[in-house]
Amino acid sequence: MTNNNKRNKTKENIKDTAGSAFHTVHSALETTEDAAMNAVDATANAVENVTDNVTNKKQNRNNQ
C-alpha cells in the first residue's frame, strides 16, 4: 500500500470514528431529552391534579 493510500485510509478511519462518536452522543442527548420531557409532563399532570382537587373541594364546600 502506498503512503498516499495509507493516509487516505487513515483519514477515512478517523472520519468513521468521529461519525460513530457523534451518533452515540446524539442518541444519548435524545434519550436525555425524552426523559426530561417525561419528567416535565409528569410534573404538569401532578400540578393539574392538585389544582383540580383544590377546586373540587372548594366547590363541594360551597354546595353544602
C-alpha positions as CSV (number, residue, x, y, z in Angstrom):
1,M,0.0,0.0,0.0
2,T,1.4,3.4,-0.9
3,N,1.8,6.2,1.5
4,N,-1.0,8.1,-0.2
5,N,-3.3,5.2,0.2
6,K,-2.4,4.8,3.8
7,R,-3.1,8.4,4.5
8,N,-6.4,8.2,2.8
9,K,-7.3,5.1,4.8
10,T,-6.3,6.8,8.0
11,K,-8.4,9.8,7.2
12,E,-11.4,7.6,6.4
13,N,-10.9,5.7,9.7
14,I,-10.7,9.0,11.7
15,K,-13.9,10.2,9.9
16,D,-15.7,7.0,10.6
17,T,-14.7,7.0,14.2
18,A,-15.8,10.6,14.6
19,G,-19.1,9.9,12.9
20,S,-19.8,7.0,15.2
21,A,-18.9,9.0,18.3
22,F,-21.2,11.9,17.1
23,H,-24.0,9.4,16.6
24,T,-23.6,7.9,20.0
25,V,-23.6,11.3,21.7
26,H,-26.6,12.4,19.7
27,S,-28.5,9.3,20.7
28,A,-27.7,9.9,24.3
29,L,-28.9,13.5,24.1
30,E,-32.1,12.4,22.6
31,T,-32.6,9.9,25.3
32,T,-31.9,12.5,27.9
33,E,-34.3,14.9,26.3
34,D,-37.1,12.3,26.2
35,A,-36.5,11.6,30.0
36,A,-36.6,15.3,30.8
37,M,-39.8,15.9,28.8
38,N,-41.4,12.9,30.5
39,A,-40.5,14.4,33.9
40,V,-42.0,17.8,32.8
41,D,-45.2,16.1,31.7
42,A,-45.5,14.2,34.9
43,T,-44.9,17.4,36.9
44,A,-47.5,19.2,34.9
45,N,-50.0,16.4,35.4
46,A,-49.3,16.4,39.2
47,V,-49.8,20.1,39.4
48,E,-53.0,19.9,37.4
49,N,-54.3,17.1,39.7
50,V,-53.6,19.1,42.8
51,T,-55.2,22.2,41.3
52,D,-58.3,20.2,40.3
53,N,-58.6,18.6,43.7
54,V,-58.4,22.0,45.5
55,T,-61.0,23.4,43.1
56,N,-63.3,20.4,43.6
57,K,-63.0,20.7,47.4
58,K,-63.9,24.4,47.3
59,Q,-66.9,23.7,45.1
60,N,-68.0,20.9,47.4
61,R,-67.8,23.2,50.4
62,N,-69.8,25.9,48.6
63,N,-72.5,23.3,47.7
64,Q,-73.1,22.2,51.3
